């Protein structure tokens, strides 16, 4: 909830209005690195943030940027005031004078309208904080340039205040990022390709007729760098020396333990599916609702097909088709049997809701298992196996969704009080 306090964060003073400088100030009002862009960027990042502490940081600074917008707008308005009555001033800035009446609008110093394209919002907190640090650095430089072009002492004081706060925000964002404990080059969740990530490509060949000198420094030499000279020309140069690009994400030797893990995962899921083939008919029989019974029967047919896909995947890997005891599914099946036994004493809606809960736990267990196996198959570049597992994963996700949809009306029935005769 916002409340506008009719007092500026910093009281501005303009002794000599300068319409041309007022137009420059519009860059920090509606420009790409301006206060409105900062306020919107941090506030929306804050709304997206699941981390309560850093959400508070983003909302605090986003709100302060709105205060800065008011300060900049007041400064610009005071400098632009002559455009409303002095023709010579209006001739200097006709767009602002004629189209805008000598006032503010959401455009930059060139008359380009403000756009949400200015905002850098990814939904990944560490990436967003890096964007915010860069945004504060850009804004600091803009304020510095405005100060250098400013002739009014009061305006300079206000700009110095705003510029200083950019550094404060940059420090806060930097410390918030560091406090997350993430390695500086750990972005997202998928690891980069080993070896390739440490190769520096010398893609701008220098010296002599080929241009400027090839520079070396800590960005391309020393640990952990491997310097690759002219990778684009390697195939064209006979007997070219130097390391080749490590384009493959893993070698055959590195892939072997991953394949062993995938085989193990497939055999585990196969045993899980075989247990379900036996358990699902009992669950269908225990269902009170005809819709729930039909859904379980449908998923039984899907489960049988999923077991066949697992057999096929193991054959594609050249592994013997056999199951590995799945203790996790055994526990879920045992729990389901308890639910069915206890359900005999329950009302129809409550019994079916309990049964759906047991089925949902099974589905989510399988979803996790299929996602793990599919990711391993992706790493091994096994598109046929990936397709088989993706199909089964989609069926499991769909079954979980249908169970959830079926539970909603049962919730309403279960909440209704018994009729009084």
C-alpha contacts under 8 A as a table, 3 or more apart, distances in Angstrom:
res1	aa1	res2	aa2	distance
5	X	8	X	7.99
7	X	11	X	7.98
8	X	11	X	5.66
8	X	67	X	7.07
8	X	70	X	7.07
8	X	71	X	6.36
9	X	67	X	6.22
9	X	68	X	7.37
9	X	71	X	7.19
10	X	71	X	6.77
10	X	158	X	6.94
10	X	161	X	7.85
11	X	71	X	7.82
11	X	158	X	7.78
12	X	71	X	7.20
12	X	74	X	7.60
12	X	75	X	6.70
12	X	154	X	6.72
12	X	155	X	6.85
12	X	158	X	6.09
13	X	75	X	7.88
13	X	154	X	4.82
13	X	155	X	6.29
13	X	158	X	7.97
14	X	17	X	6.36
14	X	75	X	7.35
14	X	78	X	6.85
14	X	79	X	7.36
14	X	152	X	6.72
14	X	153	X	7.70
14	X	154	X	5.39
14	X	155	X	5.81
15	X	152	X	6.56
15	X	153	X	7.66
15	X	154	X	6.80
16	X	79	X	7.71
16	X	152	X	6.30
17	X	22	X	7.95
17	X	78	X	6.40
17	X	79	X	4.21
17	X	80	X	6.93
17	X	81	X	7.26
17	X	82	X	7.33
18	X	21	X	5.33
18	X	22	X	6.10
18	X	79	X	4.98
18	X	80	X	6.78
19	X	22	X	4.73
19	X	23	X	6.26
19	X	79	X	5.17
19	X	80	X	4.51
19	X	81	X	7.32
19	X	82	X	6.79
19	X	83	X	6.86
19	X	89	X	6.58
19	X	92	X	7.90
19	X	93	X	7.34
20	X	23	X	5.19
20	X	24	X	6.60
20	X	80	X	7.80
20	X	92	X	7.14
20	X	93	X	6.93
21	X	24	X	4.88
21	X	25	X	6.33
21	X	79	X	6.99
21	X	149	X	7.91
21	X	150	X	7.15
22	X	25	X	5.04
22	X	26	X	6.71
22	X	75	X	7.47
22	X	76	X	4.63
22	X	77	X	7.15
22	X	78	X	7.75
22	X	79	X	4.79
22	X	80	X	5.31
23	X	26	X	5.26
23	X	27	X	7.58
23	X	76	X	7.12
23	X	80	X	7.32
23	X	93	X	7.63
23	X	96	X	7.88
23	X	109	X	5.35
24	X	27	X	5.79
24	X	109	X	5.36
24	X	146	X	7.47
25	X	28	X	5.59
25	X	29	X	6.72
25	X	72	X	7.02
25	X	75	X	7.75
25	X	76	X	5.67
25	X	109	X	7.13
25	X	146	X	7.52
26	X	29	X	4.72
26	X	30	X	5.98
26	X	31	X	6.96
26	X	73	X	7.77
26	X	76	X	6.66
26	X	104	X	7.76
26	X	107	X	6.97
26	X	108	X	5.10
26	X	109	X	5.06
27	X	30	X	5.76
27	X	31	X	4.45
27	X	32	X	7.57
27	X	33	X	7.58
27	X	34	X	6.24
27	X	107	X	7.71
27	X	108	X	4.52
27	X	109	X	4.95
28	X	31	X	5.60
28	X	33	X	6.54
28	X	34	X	3.81
28	X	35	X	5.83
28	X	36	X	7.98
28	X	69	X	7.90
28	X	72	X	6.95
28	X	108	X	7.50
28	X	139	X	7.92
28	X	142	X	7.72
29	X	34	X	5.29
29	X	35	X	5.79
29	X	36	X	6.26
29	X	69	X	6.16
29	X	72	X	6.30
29	X	73	X	6.35
29	X	106	X	7.16
29	X	107	X	7.54
29	X	108	X	6.92
30	X	34	X	5.85
30	X	35	X	7.39
30	X	36	X	6.28
30	X	37	X	7.37
30	X	105	X	7.58
30	X	106	X	4.89
30	X	107	X	4.70
30	X	108	X	4.83
30	X	113	X	7.34
30	X	114	X	5.35
31	X	34	X	4.92
31	X	37	X	7.42
31	X	107	X	6.49
31	X	108	X	4.52
31	X	109	X	7.41
31	X	114	X	6.33
32	X	37	X	6.48
32	X	108	X	7.92
32	X	114	X	7.50
32	X	118	X	5.27
33	X	37	X	6.47
33	X	38	X	7.14
33	X	118	X	7.75
33	X	135	X	6.63
33	X	138	X	6.45
33	X	139	X	5.52
33	X	142	X	7.83
34	X	37	X	5.53
34	X	38	X	6.38
34	X	139	X	6.71
35	X	38	X	4.99
35	X	39	X	6.00
35	X	65	X	5.65
35	X	66	X	6.84
35	X	68	X	6.31
35	X	69	X	5.10
36	X	39	X	5.08
36	X	40	X	6.12
36	X	65	X	7.16
36	X	66	X	6.71
36	X	69	X	6.13
37	X	40	X	5.27
37	X	41	X	5.93
37	X	116	X	7.69
37	X	118	X	6.46
37	X	119	X	6.26
38	X	41	X	5.09
38	X	42	X	6.09
38	X	62	X	6.81
38	X	65	X	6.39
38	X	119	X	7.77
38	X	135	X	7.43
39	X	42	X	5.59
39	X	43	X	6.00
39	X	61	X	7.60
39	X	62	X	4.36
39	X	63	X	6.44
39	X	64	X	7.59
39	X	65	X	4.87
39	X	66	X	5.62
40	X	43	X	5.23
40	X	44	X	5.96
40	X	62	X	6.84
40	X	119	X	7.44
41	X	44	X	5.49
41	X	45	X	6.10
41	X	62	X	7.46
41	X	119	X	5.43
41	X	120	X	6.60
41	X	121	X	6.71
42	X	45	X	5.05
42	X	46	X	6.00
42	X	58	X	5.28
42	X	59	X	6.62
42	X	61	X	7.01
42	X	62	X	4.87
42	X	132	X	7.57
43	X	46	X	4.93
43	X	47	X	6.27
43	X	58	X	6.17
43	X	59	X	5.27
43	X	62	X	4.93
43	X	63	X	7.32
44	X	47	X	4.96
44	X	48	X	6.29
44	X	121	X	7.75
45	X	48	X	5.09
45	X	49	X	6.15
45	X	55	X	7.85
45	X	58	X	6.96
45	X	121	X	6.34
45	X	123	X	6.91
45	X	125	X	7.92
45	X	128	X	7.28
46	X	49	X	5.01
46	X	54	X	7.69
46	X	55	X	4.69
46	X	56	X	7.27
46	X	57	X	7.93
46	X	58	X	5.07
46	X	59	X	5.57
47	X	55	X	7.22
47	X	59	X	7.97
48	X	123	X	6.42
49	X	52	X	7.37
49	X	54	X	7.46
49	X	55	X	5.46
49	X	123	X	7.50
49	X	125	X	6.99
50	X	55	X	7.11
51	X	54	X	5.60
51	X	55	X	5.82
52	X	55	X	5.03
52	X	56	X	6.19
53	X	56	X	5.24
53	X	57	X	6.57
54	X	57	X	4.83
54	X	58	X	6.22
54	X	176	X	7.04
55	X	58	X	5.14
55	X	59	X	6.13
56	X	59	X	5.20
56	X	60	X	5.98
57	X	60	X	5.18
57	X	61	X	6.25
58	X	61	X	5.36
58	X	62	X	5.83
59	X	62	X	4.94
59	X	63	X	5.98
60	X	63	X	5.31
60	X	64	X	6.31
61	X	64	X	4.91
61	X	65	X	6.17
61	X	169	X	7.18
62	X	65	X	5.16
62	X	66	X	6.68
63	X	66	X	5.18
63	X	67	X	6.75
64	X	67	X	5.01
64	X	68	X	6.38
65	X	68	X	4.79
65	X	69	X	6.14
66	X	69	X	4.94
66	X	70	X	6.49
67	X	70	X	5.15
67	X	71	X	6.45
68	X	71	X	4.96
68	X	72	X	6.13
68	X	162	X	7.03
69	X	72	X	5.15
69	X	73	X	5.91
70	X	73	X	5.01
70	X	74	X	6.03
71	X	74	X	5.18
71	X	75	X	6.23
72	X	75	X	5.07
72	X	76	X	6.06
73	X	76	X	5.11
73	X	77	X	5.95
73	X	104	X	7.07
74	X	77	X	5.06
74	X	78	X	6.18
75	X	78	X	5.27
75	X	79	X	6.33
75	X	155	X	7.15
76	X	79	X	5.15
76	X	80	X	6.02
76	X	104	X	7.54
77	X	80	X	5.09
77	X	81	X	6.05
77	X	102	X	7.93
77	X	103	X	5.95
77	X	104	X	6.54
78	X	81	X	5.31
79	X	82	X	7.37
80	X	83	X	5.67
80	X	84	X	7.86
80	X	102	X	5.92
80	X	103	X	6.67
81	X	84	X	5.89
81	X	85	X	7.89
81	X	102	X	6.37
81	X	103	X	7.44
82	X	85	X	5.63
82	X	86	X	5.44
82	X	89	X	6.27
82	X	90	X	7.59
82	X	102	X	7.66
83	X	86	X	5.68
83	X	87	X	7.08
83	X	89	X	5.36
83	X	90	X	4.67
83	X	93	X	7.69
83	X	96	X	7.82
83	X	97	X	5.33
83	X	101	X	7.60
83	X	102	X	4.96
84	X	90	X	7.35
84	X	97	X	6.53
84	X	101	X	6.34
84	X	102	X	5.19
85	X	90	X	7.93
86	X	89	X	5.44
86	X	90	X	6.30
87	X	90	X	4.90
87	X	91	X	6.07
88	X	91	X	5.18
88	X	92	X	6.59
89	X	92	X	5.22
89	X	93	X	6.76
90	X	93	X	5.25
90	X	94	X	5.28
90	X	96	X	7.88
90	X	97	X	5.29
90	X	98	X	7.65
90	X	102	X	7.92
91	X	94	X	5.26
93	X	96	X	5.76
93	X	97	X	6.15
94	X	97	X	4.88
94	X	98	X	5.56
94	X	99	X	7.63
95	X	98	X	5.54
95	X	99	X	5.39
95	X	100	X	6.87
95	X	111	X	7.36
96	X	99	X	5.71
96	X	100	X	4.79
96	X	101	X	6.41
96	X	102	X	5.25
96	X	103	X	6.74
96	X	104	X	7.83
97	X	100	X	5.66
97	X	101	X	4.85
97	X	102	X	4.17
97	X	103	X	7.42
98	X	101	X	5.37
98	X	102	X	7.04
100	X	103	X	5.54
100	X	104	X	6.80
100	X	105	X	6.96
106	X	113	X	5.87
106	X	114	X	5.38
107	X	110	X	7.62
107	X	111	X	5.33
107	X	112	X	5.12
107	X	113	X	4.08
107	X	114	X	5.06
108	X	111	X	5.30
108	X	112	X	5.49
108	X	113	X	6.57
108	X	114	X	6.95
109	X	112	X	7.49
114	X	118	X	7.93
115	X	118	X	6.00
116	X	119	X	5.54
117	X	120	X	7.81
120	X	128	X	7.15
120	X	131	X	6.52
121	X	128	X	6.07
122	X	125	X	7.83
122	X	127	X	6.98
122	X	128	X	6.17
123	X	128	X	7.00
124	X	127	X	5.42
124	X	128	X	6.02
124	X	188	X	7.45
125	X	128	X	5.05
125	X	129	X	6.10
126	X	129	X	5.15
126	X	130	X	6.37
126	X	177	X	6.15
126	X	180	X	7.99
126	X	187	X	7.64
127	X	130	X	5.15
127	X	131	X	6.36
127	X	187	X	7.16
128	X	131	X	4.98
128	X	132	X	6.17
129	X	132	X	4.88
129	X	133	X	6.23
129	X	173	X	6.02
129	X	174	X	7.46
129	X	176	X	7.90
129	X	177	X	6.37
130	X	133	X	5.14
130	X	134	X	6.37
130	X	173	X	7.85
130	X	174	X	7.75
130	X	177	X	7.68
131	X	134	X	5.15
131	X	135	X	6.08
132	X	135	X	4.88
132	X	136	X	6.20
132	X	170	X	7.48
132	X	173	X	6.95
133	X	136	X	5.30
133	X	137	X	6.32
133	X	169	X	7.84
133	X	170	X	5.10
133	X	173	X	6.13
133	X	174	X	6.66
134	X	137	X	5.01
134	X	138	X	6.24
135	X	138	X	5.17
135	X	139	X	6.17
136	X	139	X	5.04
136	X	140	X	6.04
136	X	166	X	5.33
136	X	167	X	6.97
136	X	169	X	6.90
136	X	170	X	5.71
137	X	140	X	5.13
137	X	141	X	6.46
137	X	166	X	7.27
137	X	167	X	7.52
137	X	170	X	7.16
138	X	141	X	5.26
138	X	142	X	6.38
139	X	142	X	5.05
139	X	143	X	6.26
139	X	163	X	7.59
139	X	166	X	6.89
140	X	143	X	5.24
140	X	144	X	6.18
140	X	163	X	5.30
140	X	164	X	7.76
140	X	166	X	5.78
140	X	167	X	7.12
141	X	144	X	4.94
141	X	145	X	6.25
142	X	145	X	5.21
142	X	146	X	6.22
143	X	146	X	4.97
143	X	147	X	6.13
143	X	159	X	6.34
143	X	160	X	7.65
143	X	162	X	7.55
143	X	163	X	5.61
144	X	147	X	5.15
144	X	148	X	6.34
144	X	163	X	7.05
145	X	148	X	5.03
145	X	149	X	6.40
146	X	149	X	5.19
146	X	150	X	6.05
146	X	159	X	7.70
147	X	150	X	5.05
147	X	156	X	5.74
147	X	159	X	6.52
147	X	160	X	7.42
150	X	153	X	7.97
150	X	155	X	7.37
150	X	156	X	6.50
151	X	156	X	7.69
152	X	155	X	5.40
152	X	156	X	6.23
153	X	156	X	5.06
153	X	157	X	6.36
154	X	157	X	5.20
154	X	158	X	6.54
155	X	158	X	5.17
155	X	159	X	6.17
156	X	159	X	5.07
156	X	160	X	6.00
157	X	160	X	5.08
157	X	161	X	6.33
158	X	161	X	5.12
158	X	162	X	6.36
159	X	162	X	5.05
159	X	163	X	5.96
160	X	163	X	5.08
160	X	164	X	6.09
161	X	164	X	5.26
161	X	165	X	6.47
162	X	165	X	5.23
162	X	166	X	6.61
163	X	166	X	5.26
163	X	167	X	6.98
164	X	167	X	5.35
164	X	168	X	6.56
165	X	168	X	4.84
165	X	169	X	6.17
166	X	169	X	5.15
166	X	170	X	6.15
167	X	170	X	4.96
167	X	171	X	6.23
168	X	171	X	5.24
168	X	172	X	6.31
169	X	172	X	5.01
169	X	173	X	6.10
170	X	173	X	5.22
170	X	174	X	6.05
171	X	174	X	5.08
171	X	175	X	6.14
172	X	175	X	5.29
172	X	176	X	6.10
173	X	176	X	5.04
173	X	177	X	6.18
174	X	177	X	5.15
174	X	178	X	6.21
175	X	178	X	4.97
175	X	179	X	5.98
176	X	179	X	5.13
176	X	180	X	6.69
177	X	180	X	5.47
177	X	181	X	7.62
177	X	182	X	7.77
178	X	181	X	5.72
178	X	182	X	7.00
182	X	186	X	6.45
183	X	186	X	5.22
186	X	189	X	7.95
192	X	197	X	6.36
193	X	196	X	5.65
193	X	197	X	5.99
193	X	248	X	7.69
193	X	249	X	4.97
193	X	250	X	7.65
194	X	197	X	5.92
194	X	198	X	7.61
194	X	249	X	6.68
194	X	250	X	7.63
195	X	198	X	5.31
195	X	199	X	6.68
195	X	246	X	6.30
196	X	199	X	5.31
196	X	245	X	6.81
196	X	246	X	4.94
196	X	247	X	6.50
198	X	224	X	6.07
198	X	225	X	5.10
198	X	226	X	6.15
199	X	225	X	5.72
199	X	226	X	4.73
199	X	227	X	5.98
199	X	228	X	6.62
199	X	245	X	7.55
200	X	220	X	5.76
200	X	225	X	6.52
200	X	226	X	6.10
200	X	227	X	5.06
200	X	228	X	5.91
201	X	227	X	6.44
201	X	228	X	4.99
201	X	229	X	6.34
201	X	230	X	6.74
201	X	231	X	6.57
202	X	205	X	6.54
202	X	227	X	7.23
202	X	228	X	6.03
202	X	229	X	4.99
202	X	230	X	5.22
202	X	231	X	7.22
203	X	229	X	7.45
203	X	230	X	5.39
203	X	231	X	6.97
203	X	232	X	7.35
204	X	214	X	7.66
204	X	230	X	7.49
205	X	210	X	6.27
205	X	211	X	7.10
205	X	212	X	7.90
205	X	213	X	7.90
205	X	214	X	6.50
205	X	230	X	6.60
206	X	209	X	7.87
206	X	210	X	5.00
206	X	211	X	4.56
206	X	212	X	4.62
206	X	213	X	4.64
206	X	214	X	5.06
207	X	210	X	5.53
207	X	211	X	5.29
207	X	212	X	5.20
207	X	213	X	4.66
207	X	214	X	6.82
208	X	211	X	5.90
208	X	212	X	7.26
208	X	213	X	7.97
216	X	219	X	7.55
216	X	220	X	6.15
216	X	221	X	6.52
217	X	220	X	5.69
217	X	221	X	5.83
218	X	221	X	5.35
218	X	222	X	6.52
220	X	225	X	5.93
220	X	226	X	7.54
220	X	227	X	6.42
221	X	224	X	7.82
221	X	225	X	5.46
221	X	226	X	7.10
221	X	227	X	6.75
222	X	225	X	5.70
226	X	243	X	7.87
227	X	243	X	7.67
228	X	231	X	6.35
228	X	242	X	6.38
228	X	243	X	5.81
228	X	244	X	6.91
228	X	245	X	7.45
229	X	242	X	6.71
230	X	233	X	5.45
230	X	234	X	6.54
231	X	234	X	5.24
231	X	244	X	7.25
231	X	245	X	7.27
232	X	235	X	7.21
233	X	236	X	5.15
233	X	237	X	6.23
234	X	237	X	5.43
234	X	240	X	5.92
235	X	238	X	7.56
235	X	240	X	7.85
237	X	240	X	5.21
246	X	249	X	7.59
248	X	251	X	6.87
249	X	379	X	7.83
250	X	253	X	7.97
250	X	254	X	5.65
250	X	255	X	6.10
251	X	254	X	5.04
251	X	255	X	6.03
252	X	255	X	5.01
252	X	256	X	6.42
253	X	256	X	5.50
254	X	257	X	6.67
254	X	258	X	7.52
255	X	258	X	5.18
255	X	259	X	6.15
255	X	380	X	6.57
256	X	259	X	5.15
256	X	260	X	6.27
257	X	260	X	5.01
257	X	261	X	6.19
258	X	261	X	5.03
258	X	262	X	6.17
258	X	376	X	6.72
258	X	380	X	7.43
259	X	262	X	4.96
259	X	263	X	6.19
259	X	376	X	7.65
259	X	380	X	7.16
260	X	263	X	5.20
260	X	264	X	6.27
261	X	264	X	5.03
261	X	265	X	6.16
262	X	265	X	4.99
262	X	266	X	6.12
262	X	373	X	5.94
262	X	376	X	6.09
262	X	377	X	7.07
263	X	266	X	5.15
263	X	267	X	6.22
263	X	314	X	6.69
263	X	317	X	7.75
263	X	319	X	7.17
264	X	267	X	5.28
264	X	268	X	6.22
264	X	324	X	7.41
265	X	268	X	5.07
265	X	269	X	6.24
265	X	369	X	7.51
265	X	373	X	6.20
266	X	269	X	5.15
266	X	270	X	6.01
266	X	310	X	6.34
266	X	313	X	7.88
266	X	314	X	7.18
266	X	373	X	6.90
267	X	270	X	4.93
267	X	271	X	6.34
267	X	310	X	7.82
267	X	321	X	7.76
267	X	322	X	6.30
267	X	323	X	4.43
267	X	324	X	4.99
268	X	271	X	5.38
268	X	272	X	6.36
268	X	323	X	6.17
268	X	324	X	4.84
268	X	325	X	6.22
268	X	326	X	5.29
269	X	272	X	4.85
269	X	273	X	6.15
269	X	310	X	7.89
269	X	323	X	7.91
269	X	326	X	7.21
269	X	366	X	7.57
269	X	369	X	6.91
269	X	370	X	7.79
270	X	273	X	5.16
270	X	274	X	6.25
270	X	307	X	5.80
270	X	310	X	6.25
270	X	311	X	7.78
270	X	322	X	7.99
270	X	323	X	5.60
270	X	324	X	7.50
271	X	274	X	5.04
271	X	275	X	6.25
271	X	323	X	5.00
271	X	324	X	5.94
271	X	325	X	5.87
271	X	326	X	5.86
272	X	275	X	5.21
272	X	276	X	6.38
272	X	325	X	7.79
272	X	326	X	5.72
272	X	329	X	5.49
272	X	330	X	7.55
273	X	276	X	4.98
273	X	277	X	6.23
273	X	303	X	6.23
273	X	304	X	7.49
273	X	306	X	7.40
273	X	307	X	6.03
274	X	277	X	5.11
274	X	278	X	6.79
274	X	304	X	7.92
274	X	307	X	7.10
275	X	278	X	5.44
275	X	279	X	6.27
275	X	329	X	7.48
275	X	330	X	7.36
275	X	333	X	7.72
276	X	279	X	4.74
276	X	280	X	5.64
276	X	300	X	7.83
276	X	303	X	7.39
276	X	333	X	7.61
277	X	280	X	5.81
277	X	281	X	7.48
277	X	300	X	6.31
277	X	303	X	6.64
277	X	304	X	6.65
278	X	281	X	6.55
278	X	282	X	7.65
279	X	282	X	5.50
279	X	283	X	6.51
279	X	333	X	6.90
280	X	283	X	4.95
280	X	284	X	6.12
280	X	296	X	6.57
280	X	297	X	7.44
280	X	300	X	6.21
281	X	284	X	5.05
281	X	285	X	6.22
281	X	296	X	7.75
281	X	297	X	7.18
281	X	300	X	7.59
282	X	285	X	5.11
282	X	286	X	6.25
283	X	286	X	5.03
283	X	287	X	6.28
283	X	293	X	7.86
283	X	296	X	7.32
283	X	340	X	7.34
283	X	355	X	7.54
284	X	287	X	5.26
284	X	292	X	7.37
284	X	293	X	4.66
284	X	294	X	7.54
284	X	296	X	5.62
284	X	297	X	6.55
285	X	293	X	7.03
286	X	340	X	6.39
287	X	290	X	7.35
287	X	292	X	6.22
287	X	293	X	5.50
287	X	351	X	7.82
287	X	352	X	6.02
287	X	355	X	7.40
288	X	292	X	7.54
288	X	293	X	7.46
288	X	348	X	5.84
288	X	349	X	7.85
288	X	351	X	7.59
288	X	352	X	6.35
289	X	292	X	5.26
289	X	293	X	6.29
289	X	348	X	7.69
289	X	352	X	7.12
290	X	293	X	5.01
290	X	294	X	6.09
291	X	294	X	5.13
291	X	295	X	6.13
291	X	406	X	7.86
292	X	295	X	5.04
292	X	296	X	6.22
292	X	352	X	7.79
292	X	403	X	7.91
292	X	406	X	7.32
293	X	296	X	5.27
293	X	297	X	6.29
294	X	297	X	5.12
294	X	298	X	6.18
295	X	298	X	5.10
295	X	299	X	6.24
296	X	299	X	5.07
296	X	300	X	6.10
297	X	300	X	4.97
297	X	301	X	6.66
298	X	301	X	5.43
298	X	302	X	6.57
299	X	302	X	4.81
299	X	303	X	5.98
299	X	399	X	7.09
300	X	303	X	5.00
300	X	304	X	6.34
301	X	304	X	5.24
301	X	305	X	6.45
302	X	305	X	5.07
302	X	306	X	6.11
302	X	395	X	7.32
303	X	306	X	4.90
303	X	307	X	6.29
304	X	307	X	5.25
304	X	308	X	6.62
305	X	308	X	5.11
305	X	309	X	6.37
306	X	309	X	5.01
306	X	310	X	6.30
306	X	392	X	5.86
307	X	310	X	5.13
307	X	311	X	6.39
308	X	311	X	5.04
308	X	312	X	6.29
309	X	312	X	4.99
309	X	313	X	6.13
309	X	388	X	6.03
309	X	389	X	7.62
310	X	313	X	4.99
310	X	314	X	6.25
310	X	388	X	7.79
310	X	389	X	7.88
311	X	314	X	5.29
311	X	315	X	6.35
311	X	321	X	5.90
312	X	315	X	5.08
312	X	316	X	6.26
313	X	316	X	5.08
313	X	317	X	6.47
313	X	384	X	7.97
313	X	385	X	5.48
313	X	388	X	7.29
314	X	317	X	5.15
314	X	318	X	6.36
314	X	319	X	5.29
314	X	320	X	6.81
314	X	321	X	5.96
315	X	318	X	4.90
315	X	319	X	5.72
315	X	320	X	6.93
315	X	321	X	6.80
316	X	319	X	7.63
316	X	385	X	7.51
326	X	329	X	5.68
326	X	330	X	6.36
327	X	330	X	4.89
327	X	331	X	6.23
328	X	331	X	5.30
328	X	332	X	6.49
329	X	332	X	4.94
329	X	333	X	6.04
329	X	362	X	7.30
329	X	365	X	7.89
330	X	333	X	5.16
330	X	334	X	6.16
331	X	334	X	5.09
331	X	335	X	6.15
332	X	335	X	5.00
332	X	336	X	6.13
332	X	358	X	7.50
332	X	361	X	7.41
332	X	362	X	6.45
333	X	336	X	4.93
333	X	337	X	6.32
334	X	337	X	5.14
334	X	338	X	6.53
335	X	338	X	5.13
335	X	339	X	6.34
335	X	358	X	7.31
336	X	339	X	4.98
336	X	340	X	6.26
336	X	355	X	7.22
336	X	358	X	5.52
336	X	359	X	7.60
337	X	340	X	5.10
337	X	341	X	6.18
338	X	341	X	5.05
338	X	342	X	6.10
339	X	342	X	5.21
339	X	343	X	5.87
339	X	354	X	6.53
339	X	355	X	6.41
339	X	358	X	7.31
340	X	343	X	4.96
340	X	344	X	6.77
340	X	351	X	7.78
340	X	355	X	6.81
341	X	344	X	5.79
342	X	345	X	6.00
342	X	346	X	7.28
343	X	346	X	5.03
343	X	347	X	7.85
343	X	350	X	7.74
343	X	351	X	4.70
343	X	352	X	7.87
343	X	354	X	7.45
343	X	355	X	7.97
344	X	351	X	7.36
346	X	350	X	6.12
346	X	351	X	5.43
347	X	350	X	5.43
347	X	351	X	5.97
348	X	351	X	5.19
348	X	352	X	6.17
349	X	352	X	5.27
349	X	353	X	6.11
349	X	410	X	5.52
349	X	411	X	7.56
349	X	413	X	6.58
349	X	414	X	5.70
350	X	353	X	5.07
350	X	354	X	6.22
350	X	410	X	7.77
350	X	414	X	6.21
351	X	354	X	5.26
351	X	355	X	6.27
352	X	355	X	4.89
352	X	356	X	6.03
352	X	410	X	7.87
353	X	356	X	5.02
353	X	357	X	6.17
353	X	407	X	6.26
353	X	410	X	6.86
353	X	411	X	7.60
354	X	357	X	5.03
354	X	358	X	6.40
355	X	358	X	5.15
355	X	359	X	6.23
356	X	359	X	4.94
356	X	360	X	5.97
356	X	403	X	6.34
356	X	404	X	7.94
356	X	407	X	7.10
357	X	360	X	5.05
357	X	361	X	6.37
358	X	361	X	5.31
358	X	362	X	6.55
359	X	362	X	5.08
359	X	363	X	6.27
359	X	403	X	7.94
360	X	363	X	4.99
360	X	364	X	6.18
360	X	400	X	5.91
360	X	403	X	7.04
361	X	364	X	5.32
361	X	365	X	6.17
362	X	365	X	5.16
362	X	366	X	6.30
363	X	366	X	5.13
363	X	367	X	6.06
363	X	396	X	5.91
363	X	397	X	7.34
363	X	399	X	7.29
363	X	400	X	5.91
364	X	367	X	4.87
364	X	368	X	6.23
364	X	396	X	7.88
364	X	397	X	7.94
364	X	400	X	7.37
365	X	368	X	5.38
365	X	369	X	6.37
366	X	369	X	4.94
366	X	370	X	6.04
366	X	393	X	7.96
366	X	396	X	7.01
367	X	370	X	5.27
367	X	371	X	6.10
367	X	393	X	6.02
367	X	396	X	6.12
367	X	397	X	6.67
368	X	371	X	5.22
368	X	372	X	6.24
369	X	372	X	5.26
369	X	373	X	6.30
370	X	373	X	5.10
370	X	374	X	5.97
370	X	389	X	6.35
370	X	390	X	7.78
370	X	392	X	7.52
370	X	393	X	5.75
371	X	374	X	5.10
371	X	375	X	6.16
371	X	393	X	7.03
372	X	375	X	5.28
372	X	376	X	6.42
373	X	376	X	5.17
373	X	377	X	6.27
373	X	389	X	7.46
374	X	377	X	4.99
374	X	378	X	6.15
374	X	385	X	7.70
374	X	386	X	5.50
374	X	389	X	5.85
374	X	390	X	6.91
375	X	378	X	5.01
375	X	379	X	6.29
376	X	379	X	5.10
376	X	380	X	6.35
377	X	380	X	5.02
377	X	381	X	6.18
377	X	382	X	5.37
377	X	383	X	7.45
377	X	385	X	6.46
377	X	386	X	5.72
378	X	381	X	5.03
378	X	382	X	6.12
378	X	383	X	7.02
378	X	386	X	6.33
379	X	382	X	7.84
382	X	385	X	5.48
382	X	386	X	6.13
383	X	386	X	4.86
383	X	387	X	6.11
384	X	387	X	5.23
384	X	388	X	6.44
385	X	388	X	5.06
385	X	389	X	6.17
386	X	389	X	5.24
386	X	390	X	5.92
387	X	390	X	5.02
387	X	391	X	6.18
388	X	391	X	5.37
388	X	392	X	6.56
389	X	392	X	5.15
389	X	393	X	5.97
390	X	393	X	4.95
390	X	394	X	6.07
391	X	394	X	5.22
391	X	395	X	6.45
392	X	395	X	5.09
392	X	396	X	6.32
393	X	396	X	5.14
393	X	397	X	6.20
394	X	397	X	5.13
394	X	398	X	6.04
395	X	398	X	5.06
395	X	399	X	6.07
396	X	399	X	5.09
396	X	400	X	6.26
397	X	400	X	5.15
397	X	401	X	6.28
398	X	401	X	5.05
398	X	402	X	6.16
399	X	402	X	5.10
399	X	403	X	6.14
400	X	403	X	5.17
400	X	404	X	6.28
401	X	404	X	5.08
401	X	405	X	6.27
402	X	405	X	5.04
402	X	406	X	6.12
403	X	406	X	5.07
403	X	407	X	6.21
404	X	407	X	5.11
404	X	408	X	6.69
405	X	408	X	5.56
405	X	409	X	7.89
406	X	409	X	6.55
406	X	410	X	7.09
407	X	410	X	5.14
407	X	411	X	6.15
408	X	411	X	5.20
408	X	412	X	6.82
409	X	412	X	5.18
409	X	413	X	6.46
410	X	413	X	5.04
410	X	414	X	6.07
411	X	414	X	5.15
411	X	415	X	6.30
412	X	415	X	5.24
412	X	416	X	6.51
413	X	416	X	5.37
